[in-house]
Amino acid sequence: MTRRFGIAVLLVAAIAVVAAARFAGPWLHEAAPGDGTVATFAVRPGEPFGSMAARLESEKLIVSALRLRILARLSDGADRRVRAGTYELVRGTPPDSLLAQFVEGRVRLLRFVVPEGHRIDQIAALAEAALGFPAASFREAASDSALRARLECPVSSVEGYLFPETYFFPDGVDAVAVVVALTERFEDTWVGLRGDPPAGMNRHDVVTLASIVEAETGVPEERPRVAAVYLNRLREGWKLEADPTVRYGLGQFSGRLYYKHLDIETPYNTYRVAGLPPGPIGSPGRHALQAVLEPLEPCDDFFFVASGDGGHVFSPTKTAHDRAVAEYRRRLR
């Protein structure tokens, strides 16, 4: 009888506590004083809710850890549904709104910019700095065989298919999700482009040539003309002789090219190998892709050289090109 009486007392006490909590709305929902500024708060993976609540109290983001624990229990077990990540919390926010933010996983968004023309190694380094995961994991994700098959990409990575743009990712995102997002943005962009690939070329060829056009000029209005020059060379069976492909084949080389570099055999040395290189040499943007699909027409140019003012001088013959080169060298002197 004594044992049954004790259990009954405990049940009544528990019911009383719950009932009291339910009727203590203002007490439970009281917000900590705040001026509306934003505080960064990290919920650690596997962290007990009590520990998290105690840190929130110590950082003056809530009035009481105990009140938050009670509120979480009464909110369909919110204490068991908190998602790890880094949050940006506005001081003065009511505790039920904070709980909703934790349960829904509304973590901080990180800005990630992929510049036009960047190679995978460069993008991986930017991802490591902006998003926090190792560059090696980005390179590994970009080499996934299933992803390459989906994109019909015949080379060892999705170089060229990581679309250059500004992205916002939730804090804690992994490399696979980022690579997939960048390639999906490429596919969405591709669908919206005008025109068809030039005769004899598939999408991979277009992306490859667009990456060369991207590397050759930063002047948007020149891109269709640069694309036309290379397409003219391909149609005539000439070698592309594109310096950016030589640099890519040499790895991380960024110095001045000399004639000795043009003799180094790599699949990307278009001074020695006819046709397009095996794959893209960077990430072309929308305008470079569109330039290959809609090159300048008519165009009888086969050569171009830097003008010295950021643009290029285009020529239809070797004789005219040699004069333009001489003029460029004179300007340099």
ChimeraX attribute file (.defattr): number of C-alpha atoms within 10 A of each C-alpha:
attribute: neighborCount
match mode: 1-to-1
recipient: residues
	/A:1	6
	/A:2	7
	/A:3	8
	/A:4	9
	/A:5	10
	/A:6	11
	/A:7	12
	/A:8	12
	/A:9	12
	/A:10	12
	/A:11	12
	/A:12	12
	/A:13	12
	/A:14	12
	/A:15	12
	/A:16	12
	/A:17	13
	/A:18	15
	/A:19	11
	/A:20	11
	/A:21	16
	/A:22	14
	/A:23	11
	/A:24	12
	/A:25	11
	/A:26	9
	/A:27	11
	/A:28	22
	/A:29	18
	/A:30	18
	/A:31	21
	/A:32	17
	/A:33	14
	/A:34	14
	/A:35	10
	/A:36	11
	/A:37	10
	/A:38	13
	/A:39	12
	/A:40	11
	/A:41	18
	/A:42	15
	/A:43	19
	/A:44	13
	/A:45	10
	/A:46	9
	/A:47	12
	/A:48	13
	/A:49	19
	/A:50	14
	/A:51	13
	/A:52	19
	/A:53	20
	/A:54	17
	/A:55	17
	/A:56	17
	/A:57	17
	/A:58	13
	/A:59	13
	/A:60	16
	/A:61	25
	/A:62	26
	/A:63	22
	/A:64	19
	/A:65	20
	/A:66	14
	/A:67	18
	/A:68	26
	/A:69	20
	/A:70	17
	/A:71	23
	/A:72	22
	/A:73	14
	/A:74	14
	/A:75	13
	/A:76	10
	/A:77	13
	/A:78	18
	/A:79	23
	/A:80	12
	/A:81	16
	/A:82	23
	/A:83	19
	/A:84	18
	/A:85	19
	/A:86	20
	/A:87	22
	/A:88	16
	/A:89	19
	/A:90	16
	/A:91	19
	/A:92	20
	/A:93	19
	/A:94	18
	/A:95	22
	/A:96	18
	/A:97	13
	/A:98	20
	/A:99	19
	/A:100	16
	/A:101	17
	/A:102	21
	/A:103	16
	/A:104	12
	/A:105	18
	/A:106	17
	/A:107	23
	/A:108	19
	/A:109	17
	/A:110	16
	/A:111	14
	/A:112	18
	/A:113	15
	/A:114	21
	/A:115	18
	/A:116	21
	/A:117	26
	/A:118	22
	/A:119	21
	/A:120	22
	/A:121	17
	/A:122	15
	/A:123	23
	/A:124	24
	/A:125	17
	/A:126	17
	/A:127	23
	/A:128	16
	/A:129	13
	/A:130	15
	/A:131	23
	/A:132	15
	/A:133	17
	/A:134	15
	/A:135	21
	/A:136	14
	/A:137	16
	/A:138	23
	/A:139	21
	/A:140	14
	/A:141	20
	/A:142	25
	/A:143	17
	/A:144	15
	/A:145	16
	/A:146	9
	/A:147	17
	/A:148	19
	/A:149	12
	/A:150	8
	/A:151	17
	/A:152	13
	/A:153	19
	/A:154	13
	/A:155	15
	/A:156	13
	/A:157	20
	/A:158	27
	/A:159	27
	/A:160	27
	/A:161	29
	/A:162	28
	/A:163	27
	/A:164	23
	/A:165	15
	/A:166	10
	/A:167	15
	/A:168	13
	/A:169	18
	/A:170	17
	/A:171	21
	/A:172	16
	/A:173	15
	/A:174	17
	/A:175	24
	/A:176	15
	/A:177	12
	/A:178	21
	/A:179	25
	/A:180	16
	/A:181	16
	/A:182	18
	/A:183	22
	/A:184	16
	/A:185	17
	/A:186	22
	/A:187	15
	/A:188	12
	/A:189	14
	/A:190	15
	/A:191	8
	/A:192	10
	/A:193	14
	/A:194	12
	/A:195	11
	/A:196	14
	/A:197	18
	/A:198	15
	/A:199	8
	/A:200	7
	/A:201	11
	/A:202	12
	/A:203	17
	/A:204	20
	/A:205	20
	/A:206	23
	/A:207	27
	/A:208	25
	/A:209	26
	/A:210	32
	/A:211	30
	/A:212	28
	/A:213	30
	/A:214	29
	/A:215	21
	/A:216	22
	/A:217	17
	/A:218	15
	/A:219	11
	/A:220	12
	/A:221	13
	/A:222	20
	/A:223	25
	/A:224	23
	/A:225	24
	/A:226	29
	/A:227	25
	/A:228	25
	/A:229	24
	/A:230	26
	/A:231	20
	/A:232	18
	/A:233	17
	/A:234	15
	/A:235	11
	/A:236	10
	/A:237	11
	/A:238	16
	/A:239	17
	/A:240	24
	/A:241	18
	/A:242	18
	/A:243	18
	/A:244	22
	/A:245	26
	/A:246	26
	/A:247	20
	/A:248	19
	/A:249	18
	/A:250	16
	/A:251	9
	/A:252	11
	/A:253	11
	/A:254	10
	/A:255	7
	/A:256	7
	/A:257	13
	/A:258	8
	/A:259	7
	/A:260	7
	/A:261	15
	/A:262	17
	/A:263	12
	/A:264	15
	/A:265	15
	/A:266	16
	/A:267	17
	/A:268	25
	/A:269	27
	/A:270	23
	/A:271	20
	/A:272	17
	/A:273	15
	/A:274	16
	/A:275	17
	/A:276	22
	/A:277	21
	/A:278	14
	/A:279	24
	/A:280	28
	/A:281	28
	/A:282	32
	/A:283	31
	/A:284	31
	/A:285	25
	/A:286	19
	/A:287	18
	/A:288	31
	/A:289	29
	/A:290	24
	/A:291	26
	/A:292	29
	/A:293	21
	/A:294	21
	/A:295	22
	/A:296	18
	/A:297	9
	/A:298	8
	/A:299	14
	/A:300	15
	/A:301	19
	/A:302	22
	/A:303	21
	/A:304	21
	/A:305	17
	/A:306	17
	/A:307	16
	/A:308	13
	/A:309	8
	/A:310	9
	/A:311	17
	/A:312	19
	/A:313	15
	/A:314	21
	/A:315	19
	/A:316	14
	/A:317	12
	/A:318	13
	/A:319	10
	/A:320	15
	/A:321	19
	/A:322	15
	/A:323	12
	/A:324	21
	/A:325	17
	/A:326	12
	/A:327	16
	/A:328	18
	/A:329	13
	/A:330	9
	/A:331	11
	/A:332	8
	/A:333	6
